Amino acid sequence: MNDNQTAKKRIVFCDFDGTITENDNIIAIIRHFNPEGWEEIANKTIRQELSVREGVGRLFRMLPSSLQQEVVSFGIGNAKIRAGFKEFLAYCRENEIEFLVTSGGIDFFVYPILEPFGIPHEHIYCNGGDFSGERIEITWPNPCDGSCDNDCGMCKTTIIRRFPAERYERILIGDSVTDFEGAKLADRVYSRSHLTVKCQELGLPHHEYETFFDIIGDFEHKRL
């Protein structure tokens, strides 16, 4: 690491579904309740034929709001935290690395699952769930800014741009379609699954991980 980067404050932008958790909660919820035709919408979203906002919105709109209790309970109970997450948070605190959750997930499962880890709510960016109508609607409190036209829903690049590259070393951890654009802006990318494939396609430098212990190890290696 050069002297210029050393002087910058390190900040982590960490995905939630399939990253902090071992599985994708959105897909798990939809698969569990199994509305007709959901697979096509999910696959089109992964292939970027539908925007994330449109795809996720359509998936949840397939479910009636009367299922609120079952959907919330399943979303929370289904999640399994990836090994090393608690230790990685402690590592970030000890080394004054700012940590943000940048999630395409939904508040009704993201907040409860993260509650035991003491992450301030203002450091968690995600979408909202609205059960007031006949069908579940997803709300989008973190939309794209004028520099992004990907209709992200929860726009990770908009959040990343709030932390200028000249002042921050921007580190992205992710796994899927919601992380593709952010990876192009990051100084360092930790990837798995679809994000690894996309980084390979785009020729973006990336470090593959399976657990957060892998990421801690790479952080330590870069300190040597």
Backbone as CSV, one residue per row, in Angstrom:
resi,resn,N_x,N_y,N_z,CA_x,CA_y,CA_z,C_x,C_y,C_z
1,MET,0.858,-1.194,0.000,0.000,0.000,0.000,0.895,1.245,0.000
2,ASN,0.580,2.225,-0.855,1.438,3.402,-0.916,1.088,4.389,0.191
3,ASP,1.953,5.411,0.349,1.766,6.356,1.447,0.460,7.118,1.333
4,ASN,0.057,7.397,0.064,-1.173,8.148,-0.137,-2.379,7.365,0.384
5,GLN,-2.403,6.042,0.047,-3.516,5.227,0.508,-3.477,5.047,2.022
6,THR,-2.260,4.945,2.578,-2.132,4.757,4.015,-2.760,5.931,4.757
7,ALA,-2.661,7.135,4.188,-3.180,8.334,4.837,-4.703,8.415,4.754
8,LYS,-5.290,7.640,3.863,-6.740,7.697,3.714,-7.430,6.890,4.808
9,LYS,-8.637,7.307,5.149,-9.445,6.543,6.101,-10.069,5.370,5.360
10,ARG,-9.972,4.188,5.931,-10.561,3.012,5.308,-12.044,2.913,5.663
11,ILE,-12.852,2.582,4.680,-14.282,2.412,4.892,-14.751,1.177,4.130
12,VAL,-15.555,0.359,4.799,-16.070,-0.877,4.215,-17.545,-0.693,3.875
13,PHE,-17.907,-1.076,2.652,-19.294,-1.137,2.211,-19.625,-2.616,2.056
14,CYS,-20.430,-3.143,2.965,-20.645,-4.587,3.033,-22.082,-4.951,2.684
15,ASP,-22.229,-5.802,1.698,-23.520,-6.352,1.327,-24.064,-7.220,2.474
16,PHE,-25.346,-7.521,2.411,-25.986,-8.321,3.464,-26.341,-9.729,2.978
17,ASP,-27.322,-9.824,2.059,-27.787,-11.129,1.598,-26.703,-11.869,0.829
18,GLY,-26.360,-13.057,1.291,-25.335,-13.856,0.634,-23.924,-13.431,0.975
19,THR,-23.796,-12.392,1.806,-22.480,-11.893,2.211,-22.372,-11.992,3.733
20,ILE,-23.078,-11.116,4.446,-23.151,-11.272,5.904,-23.894,-12.573,6.240
21,THR,-24.956,-12.844,5.480,-25.648,-14.123,5.629,-25.115,-15.102,4.588
22,GLU,-25.294,-16.379,4.843,-24.778,-17.390,3.920,-25.678,-17.578,2.711
23,ASN,-26.945,-17.190,2.839,-27.857,-17.359,1.719,-28.509,-16.026,1.389
24,ASP,-29.187,-15.989,0.256,-29.903,-14.792,-0.168,-31.307,-14.846,0.412
25,ASN,-31.586,-13.979,1.377,-32.884,-14.010,2.066,-34.048,-13.704,1.132
26,ILE,-33.840,-12.778,0.205,-34.930,-12.418,-0.702,-35.353,-13.640,-1.515
27,ILE,-34.385,-14.307,-2.124,-34.700,-15.489,-2.923,-35.268,-16.595,-2.037
28,ALA,-34.697,-16.749,-0.832,-35.191,-17.793,0.077,-36.654,-17.561,0.443
29,ILE,-37.012,-16.299,0.717,-38.403,-15.981,1.067,-39.329,-16.305,-0.102
30,ILE,-38.966,-15.823,-1.274,-39.835,-16.025,-2.441,-39.927,-17.509,-2.781
31,ARG,-38.809,-18.224,-2.726,-38.831,-19.662,-3.009,-39.724,-20.402,-2.009
32,HIS,-39.659,-19.985,-0.746,-40.444,-20.657,0.293,-41.943,-20.505,0.044
33,PHE,-42.372,-19.304,-0.309,-43.805,-19.081,-0.531,-44.217,-19.407,-1.970
34,ASN,-43.249,-19.471,-2.868,-43.377,-20.080,-4.193,-44.540,-19.554,-5.040
35,PRO,-44.648,-18.226,-5.227,-45.692,-17.723,-6.134,-45.371,-18.112,-7.578
36,GLU,-46.392,-18.349,-8.341,-46.196,-18.835,-9.710,-45.431,-17.820,-10.551
37,GLY,-44.393,-18.295,-11.223,-43.634,-17.467,-12.149,-42.479,-16.698,-11.550
38,TRP,-42.185,-16.910,-10.259,-41.139,-16.108,-9.616,-39.749,-16.385,-10.186
39,GLU,-39.500,-17.635,-10.626,-38.154,-17.983,-11.084,-37.731,-17.137,-12.283
40,GLU,-38.650,-16.913,-13.204,-38.323,-16.126,-14.394,-37.938,-14.697,-14.025
41,ILE,-38.676,-14.095,-13.096,-38.363,-12.730,-12.667,-37.010,-12.692,-11.974
42,ALA,-36.746,-13.660,-11.096,-35.467,-13.704,-10.391,-34.311,-13.865,-11.368
43,ASN,-34.455,-14.760,-12.329,-33.378,-14.990,-13.296,-33.147,-13.781,-14.194
44,LYS,-34.215,-13.109,-14.579,-34.068,-11.897,-15.400,-33.356,-10.792,-14.621
45,THR,-33.596,-10.734,-13.314,-32.919,-9.728,-12.479,-31.435,-10.044,-12.368
46,ILE,-31.102,-11.305,-12.138,-29.692,-11.709,-12.047,-28.975,-11.453,-13.367
47,ARG,-29.676,-11.688,-14.491,-29.071,-11.455,-15.813,-29.090,-9.981,-16.207
48,GLN,-29.627,-9.126,-15.351,-29.721,-7.683,-15.554,-30.647,-7.320,-16.714
49,GLU,-31.596,-8.207,-17.019,-32.641,-7.884,-17.992,-33.730,-7.044,-17.336
50,LEU,-33.867,-7.176,-16.020,-34.708,-6.298,-15.207,-33.793,-5.568,-14.228
51,SER,-34.121,-4.323,-13.902,-33.361,-3.630,-12.865,-33.647,-4.300,-11.524
52,VAL,-32.750,-4.080,-10.565,-32.953,-4.652,-9.239,-34.247,-4.128,-8.631
53,ARG,-34.492,-2.828,-8.767,-35.711,-2.245,-8.193,-36.949,-2.887,-8.805
54,GLU,-36.965,-3.028,-10.113,-38.142,-3.606,-10.758,-38.288,-5.090,-10.403
55,GLY,-37.174,-5.823,-10.438,-37.237,-7.257,-10.185,-37.662,-7.578,-8.770
56,VAL,-37.013,-6.954,-7.781,-37.357,-7.227,-6.381,-38.772,-6.740,-6.076
57,GLY,-39.128,-5.583,-6.606,-40.477,-5.078,-6.394,-41.530,-6.030,-6.926
58,ARG,-41.291,-6.582,-8.119,-42.260,-7.512,-8.710,-42.329,-8.814,-7.927
59,LEU,-41.198,-9.289,-7.431,-41.187,-10.538,-6.660,-42.053,-10.430,-5.414
60,PHE,-41.861,-9.355,-4.643,-42.632,-9.225,-3.409,-44.090,-8.881,-3.673
61,ARG,-44.346,-8.214,-4.784,-45.730,-7.883,-5.131,-46.546,-9.143,-5.424
62,MET,-45.870,-10.252,-5.643,-46.563,-11.515,-5.876,-47.153,-12.087,-4.585
63,LEU,-46.731,-11.549,-3.424,-47.172,-12.070,-2.138,-48.203,-11.145,-1.502
64,PRO,-49.298,-11.691,-0.946,-50.297,-10.844,-0.279,-49.774,-10.342,1.069
65,SER,-50.168,-9.146,1.428,-49.759,-8.571,2.715,-50.285,-9.371,3.901
66,SER,-51.315,-10.168,3.674,-51.859,-10.995,4.753,-50.831,-12.010,5.266
67,LEU,-49.769,-12.238,4.487,-48.707,-13.159,4.897,-47.613,-12.461,5.715
68,GLN,-47.844,-11.225,6.133,-46.792,-10.437,6.784,-46.078,-11.211,7.890
69,GLN,-46.834,-11.743,8.833,-46.207,-12.408,9.978,-45.361,-13.595,9.530
70,GLU,-45.892,-14.386,8.587,-45.156,-15.551,8.107,-43.900,-15.145,7.340
71,VAL,-44.017,-14.105,6.500,-42.869,-13.639,5.717,-41.772,-13.109,6.630
72,VAL,-42.154,-12.279,7.600,-41.164,-11.707,8.520,-40.497,-12.806,9.343
73,SER,-41.291,-13.709,9.876,-40.740,-14.782,10.708,-39.797,-15.664,9.920
74,PHE,-40.185,-15.996,8.699,-39.313,-16.839,7.876,-38.026,-16.097,7.525
75,GLY,-38.149,-14.815,7.141,-36.971,-14.034,6.760,-35.943,-13.955,7.870
76,ILE,-36.423,-13.780,9.116,-35.506,-13.677,10.254,-34.956,-15.050,10.632
77,GLY,-35.834,-16.045,10.674,-35.423,-17.366,11.141,-34.578,-18.132,10.157
78,ASN,-34.654,-17.787,8.890,-33.947,-18.526,7.852,-32.476,-18.144,7.746
79,ALA,-32.113,-16.985,8.266,-30.766,-16.451,8.043,-29.723,-17.170,8.878
80,LYS,-28.566,-17.405,8.268,-27.398,-17.928,8.978,-26.236,-16.989,8.716
81,ILE,-25.629,-16.490,9.794,-24.549,-15.507,9.663,-23.262,-16.203,9.206
82,ARG,-22.584,-15.579,8.252,-21.330,-16.136,7.728,-20.251,-16.109,8.806
83,ALA,-19.478,-17.159,8.859,-18.419,-17.290,9.868,-17.465,-16.102,9.828
84,GLY,-17.122,-15.611,11.002,-16.137,-14.543,11.134,-16.703,-13.146,11.109
85,PHE,-18.028,-13.013,10.953,-18.604,-11.666,10.852,-18.404,-10.871,12.141
86,LYS,-18.730,-11.480,13.270,-18.555,-10.797,14.558,-17.095,-10.392,14.752
87,GLU,-16.182,-11.279,14.398,-14.751,-10.993,14.546,-14.303,-9.887,13.589
88,PHE,-14.901,-9.858,12.403,-14.545,-8.802,11.446,-15.006,-7.437,11.943
89,LEU,-16.209,-7.376,12.522,-16.675,-6.119,13.100,-15.726,-5.645,14.199
90,ALA,-15.299,-6.573,15.044,-14.360,-6.217,16.108,-13.043,-5.726,15.525
91,TYR,-12.587,-6.384,14.456,-11.342,-5.973,13.792,-11.472,-4.544,13.252
92,CYS,-12.624,-4.244,12.644,-12.840,-2.894,12.109,-12.825,-1.853,13.230
93,ARG,-13.473,-2.165,14.351,-13.480,-1.228,15.472,-12.068,-1.003,16.011
94,GLU,-11.325,-2.079,16.164,-9.971,-1.989,16.724,-9.027,-1.217,15.811
95,ASN,-9.280,-1.256,14.524,-8.381,-0.621,13.553,-8.959,0.651,12.932
96,GLU,-10.030,1.168,13.556,-10.650,2.428,13.133,-11.032,2.408,11.650
97,ILE,-11.611,1.286,11.247,-12.135,1.140,9.891,-13.648,1.338,9.965
98,GLU,-14.158,2.313,9.244,-15.599,2.563,9.268,-16.321,1.426,8.546
99,PHE,-17.436,0.973,9.103,-18.160,-0.168,8.544,-19.608,0.213,8.270
100,LEU,-20.025,0.076,7.009,-21.408,0.334,6.616,-22.000,-0.926,5.995
101,VAL,-23.245,-1.200,6.322,-23.993,-2.244,5.626,-24.738,-1.581,4.481
102,THR,-24.463,-2.032,3.270,-25.153,-1.508,2.084,-25.901,-2.682,1.455
103,SER,-27.182,-2.762,1.754,-27.947,-3.975,1.472,-29.101,-3.726,0.526
104,GLY,-29.254,-4.630,-0.430,-30.462,-4.643,-1.253,-31.593,-5.376,-0.566
105,GLY,-31.384,-5.793,0.691,-32.396,-6.503,1.462,-33.451,-5.572,2.023
106,ILE,-34.344,-6.133,2.820,-35.519,-5.405,3.285,-35.437,-5.211,4.798
107,ASP,-35.901,-4.052,5.258,-35.738,-3.688,6.677,-36.321,-4.692,7.648
108,PHE,-37.429,-5.370,7.280,-38.102,-6.238,8.245,-37.280,-7.475,8.606
109,PHE,-36.272,-7.809,7.795,-35.363,-8.867,8.233,-33.940,-8.371,8.461
110,VAL,-33.508,-7.328,7.763,-32.133,-6.839,7.924,-31.892,-6.321,9.343
111,TYR,-32.758,-5.431,9.833,-32.555,-4.841,11.164,-32.590,-5.889,12.285
112,PRO,-33.598,-6.765,12.324,-33.607,-7.748,13.416,-32.410,-8.696,13.399
113,ILE,-31.982,-9.106,12.209,-30.853,-10.042,12.120,-29.561,-9.375,12.582
114,LEU,-29.410,-8.088,12.283,-28.180,-7.379,12.655,-28.215,-6.830,14.077
115,GLU,-29.373,-6.839,14.711,-29.531,-6.229,16.033,-28.488,-6.707,17.049
116,PRO,-28.160,-8.006,17.118,-27.204,-8.461,18.139,-25.787,-7.927,17.958
117,PHE,-25.487,-7.351,16.798,-24.114,-6.961,16.503,-23.814,-5.499,16.818
118,GLY,-24.827,-4.758,17.256,-24.591,-3.394,17.711,-24.194,-2.404,16.633
119,ILE,-24.594,-2.655,15.392,-24.295,-1.720,14.303,-25.321,-0.585,14.352
120,PRO,-24.893,0.681,14.437,-25.863,1.784,14.474,-26.783,1.761,13.249
121,HIS,-28.061,2.046,13.451,-29.008,2.014,12.339,-28.602,2.967,11.221
122,GLU,-27.965,4.079,11.590,-27.565,5.025,10.539,-26.417,4.497,9.686
123,HIS,-25.821,3.374,10.086,-24.788,2.729,9.289,-25.339,1.562,8.477
124,ILE,-26.654,1.385,8.503,-27.305,0.305,7.754,-28.201,0.922,6.687
125,TYR,-27.893,0.645,5.438,-28.693,1.129,4.314,-29.393,-0.071,3.684
126,CYS,-30.729,-0.012,3.609,-31.481,-1.103,2.999,-32.809,-0.567,2.487
127,ASN,-33.615,-1.449,1.932,-34.931,-1.076,1.433,-35.979,-1.276,2.521
128,GLY,-37.200,-0.815,2.250,-38.286,-0.935,3.222,-39.373,-1.874,2.740
129,GLY,-40.147,-2.393,3.688,-41.296,-3.224,3.352,-42.586,-2.555,3.800
130,ASP,-43.571,-2.517,2.918,-44.862,-1.885,3.206,-45.952,-2.944,3.066
131,PHE,-46.607,-3.251,4.181,-47.651,-4.283,4.207,-49.045,-3.674,4.313
132,SER,-49.175,-2.370,4.044,-50.448,-1.687,4.284,-51.478,-1.940,3.192
133,GLY,-51.022,-2.343,2.009,-51.956,-2.609,0.914,-52.269,-4.084,0.781
134,GLU,-52.916,-4.424,-0.315,-53.292,-5.824,-0.540,-52.069,-6.697,-0.788
135,ARG,-51.072,-6.131,-1.464,-49.847,-6.859,-1.792,-48.656,-6.196,-1.112
136,ILE,-47.612,-6.982,-0.883,-46.409,-6.427,-0.261,-45.734,-5.491,-1.247
137,GLU,-45.450,-4.282,-0.810,-44.732,-3.313,-1.634,-43.374,-3.039,-0.988
138,ILE,-42.354,-2.933,-1.819,-41.025,-2.566,-1.346,-40.844,-1.068,-1.557
139,THR,-40.329,-0.384,-0.549,-40.058,1.052,-0.651,-38.562,1.255,-0.795
140,TRP,-38.189,2.394,-1.361,-36.813,2.609,-1.799,-36.271,3.932,-1.261
141,PRO,-35.868,3.970,0.003,-35.422,5.225,0.608,-34.014,5.661,0.193
142,ASN,-33.296,4.817,-0.546,-31.919,5.144,-0.962,-31.774,5.006,-2.473
143,PRO,-32.472,5.882,-3.239,-32.486,5.740,-4.698,-31.195,6.227,-5.347
144,CYS,-31.101,5.988,-6.650,-29.940,6.425,-7.424,-29.860,7.950,-7.469
145,ASP,-28.627,8.458,-7.421,-28.415,9.883,-7.612,-28.277,10.183,-9.106
146,GLY,-27.932,11.411,-9.436,-27.835,11.799,-10.837,-26.700,11.140,-11.592
147,SER,-25.801,10.470,-10.884,-24.670,9.813,-11.530,-24.927,8.330,-11.809
148,CYS,-26.117,7.837,-11.452,-26.430,6.426,-11.673,-27.802,6.300,-12.317
149,ASP,-27.877,5.545,-13.411,-29.156,5.349,-14.086,-29.502,3.864,-14.185
150,ASN,-29.026,3.079,-13.206,-29.259,1.637,-13.237,-30.541,1.207,-12.533
151,ASP,-31.276,2.165,-11.951,-32.523,1.839,-11.256,-32.265,0.775,-10.192
152,CYS,-31.270,1.061,-9.348,-30.783,0.065,-8.386,-31.793,-0.269,-7.301
153,GLY,-32.636,0.687,-6.941,-33.460,0.511,-5.751,-32.716,1.048,-4.548
154,MET,-31.814,0.243,-3.989,-30.895,0.705,-2.954,-29.557,0.913,-3.654
155,CYS,-29.231,2.177,-3.961,-28.099,2.459,-4.845,-26.790,2.517,-4.059
156,LYS,-25.996,1.473,-4.218,-24.733,1.401,-3.479,-23.730,2.432,-3.983
157,THR,-23.720,2.705,-5.298,-22.749,3.682,-5.806,-23.062,5.079,-5.291
158,THR,-24.351,5.404,-5.112,-24.718,6.702,-4.552,-24.115,6.864,-3.156
159,ILE,-24.194,5.822,-2.350,-23.631,5.875,-1.005,-22.115,5.933,-1.061
160,ILE,-21.507,5.137,-1.926,-20.043,5.139,-2.046,-19.536,6.517,-2.432
161,ARG,-20.244,7.206,-3.331,-19.783,8.520,-3.788,-19.826,9.579,-2.684
162,ARG,-20.546,9.318,-1.605,-20.562,10.265,-0.482,-19.235,10.256,0.280
163,PHE,-18.382,9.295,-0.023,-17.086,9.160,0.645,-16.001,9.284,-0.429
164,PRO,-15.515,10.520,-0.679,-14.665,10.801,-1.839,-13.393,9.959,-1.858
165,ALA,-13.023,9.536,-3.074,-11.864,8.663,-3.256,-10.572,9.313,-2.792
166,GLU,-10.506,10.641,-2.813,-9.273,11.302,-2.392,-9.102,11.271,-0.874
167,ARG,-10.176,10.970,-0.153,-10.104,10.950,1.315,-10.275,9.551,1.911
168,TYR,-10.856,8.632,1.142,-11.173,7.307,1.671,-10.595,6.196,0.792
169,GLU,-10.119,5.151,1.441,-9.877,3.892,0.733,-11.172,3.100,0.829
170,ARG,-11.827,2.907,-0.300,-13.177,2.357,-0.341,-13.113,0.851,-0.631
171,ILE,-13.637,0.078,0.314,-13.530,-1.378,0.282,-14.930,-1.967,0.186
172,LEU,-15.166,-2.784,-0.834,-16.485,-3.374,-1.034,-16.425,-4.875,-0.795
173,ILE,-17.416,-5.388,-0.059,-17.557,-6.824,0.164,-18.932,-7.222,-0.342
174,GLY,-18.989,-8.188,-1.261,-20.290,-8.550,-1.807,-20.274,-9.867,-2.545
175,ASP,-21.422,-10.153,-3.176,-21.548,-11.450,-3.835,-22.409,-11.445,-5.088
176,SER,-23.170,-10.378,-5.364,-24.180,-10.545,-6.402,-24.442,-9.276,-7.202
177,VAL,-25.567,-9.289,-7.920,-25.876,-8.262,-8.910,-25.920,-6.868,-8.294
178,THR,-26.352,-6.733,-7.052,-26.443,-5.407,-6.444,-25.069,-4.801,-6.171
179,ASP,-24.015,-5.611,-6.292,-22.653,-5.134,-6.012,-21.850,-4.820,-7.273
180,PHE,-22.399,-5.101,-8.456,-21.622,-4.980,-9.686,-21.098,-3.563,-9.904
181,GLU,-21.986,-2.578,-9.781,-21.581,-1.199,-10.075,-20.640,-0.659,-8.993
182,GLY,-20.912,-1.005,-7.732,-20.048,-0.558,-6.646,-18.628,-1.070,-6.784
183,ALA,-18.493,-2.276,-7.327,-17.161,-2.861,-7.493,-16.296,-2.026,-8.431
184,LYS,-16.931,-1.334,-9.365,-16.183,-0.505,-10.311,-15.595,0.733,-9.641
185,LEU,-16.191,1.158,-8.511,-15.732,2.362,-7.816,-14.756,2.057,-6.689
186,ALA,-14.773,0.824,-6.191,-14.024,0.491,-4.979,-12.528,0.400,-5.245
187,ASP,-11.740,0.716,-4.221,-10.291,0.525,-4.284,-9.918,-0.938,-4.069
188,ARG,-10.779,-1.638,-3.327,-10.518,-3.048,-3.024,-11.848,-3.774,-3.001
189,VAL,-11.913,-4.931,-3.663,-13.154,-5.698,-3.758,-12.917,-7.107,-3.211
190,TYR,-13.798,-7.519,-2.291,-13.831,-8.895,-1.819,-15.099,-9.526,-2.382
191,SER,-14.935,-10.608,-3.122,-16.052,-11.136,-3.901,-16.245,-12.629,-3.698
192,ARG,-17.465,-13.047,-3.980,-17.795,-14.457,-4.124,-18.971,-14.550,-5.094
193,SER,-19.279,-15.760,-5.547,-20.460,-16.049,-6.352,-20.534,-15.160,-7.610
194,HIS,-21.719,-14.562,-7.851,-21.935,-13.793,-9.083,-20.982,-12.602,-9.189
195,LEU,-20.597,-12.023,-8.075,-19.692,-10.868,-8.129,-18.315,-11.281,-8.620
196,THR,-17.851,-12.456,-8.223,-16.568,-12.941,-8.728,-16.612,-13.102,-10.238
197,VAL,-17.681,-13.692,-10.743,-17.823,-13.885,-12.191,-17.811,-12.541,-12.907
198,LYS,-18.554,-11.562,-12.370,-18.625,-10.245,-13.001,-17.272,-9.552,-12.967
199,CYS,-16.557,-9.638,-11.851,-15.218,-9.029,-11.776,-14.285,-9.661,-12.805
200,GLN,-14.389,-10.963,-12.979,-13.568,-11.635,-13.992,-13.927,-11.149,-15.390
201,GLU,-15.225,-10.998,-15.660,-15.675,-10.510,-16.974,-15.160,-9.099,-17.254
202,LEU,-15.185,-8.256,-16.216,-14.807,-6.849,-16.385,-13.319,-6.597,-16.193
203,GLY,-12.600,-7.631,-15.779,-11.172,-7.458,-15.516,-10.887,-6.623,-14.289
204,LEU,-11.788,-6.677,-13.298,-11.604,-5.896,-12.072,-10.795,-6.701,-11.060
205,PRO,-9.782,-6.104,-10.438,-9.058,-6.805,-9.371,-10.013,-7.155,-8.236
206,HIS,-9.883,-8.349,-7.698,-10.769,-8.776,-6.618,-10.096,-9.882,-5.815
207,HIS,-10.551,-10.038,-4.587,-10.045,-11.077,-3.693,-11.237,-11.954,-3.318
208,GLU,-11.145,-13.228,-3.608,-12.251,-14.119,-3.278,-12.220,-14.472,-1.789
209,TYR,-13.407,-14.618,-1.208,-13.511,-14.988,0.204,-14.599,-16.038,0.360
210,GLU,-14.492,-16.805,1.417,-15.556,-17.723,1.805,-16.117,-17.334,3.170
211,THR,-15.235,-16.863,4.064,-15.667,-16.386,5.376,-15.034,-15.023,5.628
212,PHE,-15.504,-14.355,6.666,-14.907,-13.072,7.035,-13.513,-13.253,7.627
213,PHE,-13.191,-14.453,8.070,-11.819,-14.714,8.513,-10.846,-14.563,7.341
214,ASP,-11.283,-14.955,6.136,-10.449,-14.768,4.938,-10.148,-13.289,4.709
215,ILE,-11.150,-12.450,4.930,-10.980,-11.016,4.707,-10.060,-10.423,5.769
216,ILE,-10.238,-10.827,7.023,-9.323,-10.373,8.082,-7.890,-10.751,7.727
217,GLY,-7.700,-11.972,7.255,-6.360,-12.418,6.885,-5.751,-11.569,5.795
218,ASP,-6.565,-11.179,4.803,-6.039,-10.341,3.720,-5.737,-8.933,4.216
219,PHE,-6.584,-8.394,5.089,-6.302,-7.088,5.689,-4.960,-7.128,6.414
220,GLU,-4.742,-8.178,7.194,-3.488,-8.299,7.944,-2.297,-8.438,7.008
221,HIS,-2.467,-9.198,5.949,-1.391,-9.367,4.966,-0.982,-8.034,4.353
222,LYS,-1.966,-7.171,4.091,-1.671,-5.879,3.461,-1.009,-4.909,4.439
223,ARG,-1.051,-5.239,5.723,-0.374,-4.382,6.708,1.126,-4.683,6.787
224,LEU,1.524,-5.858,6.285,2.927,-6.275,6.410,3.828,-5.452,5.507
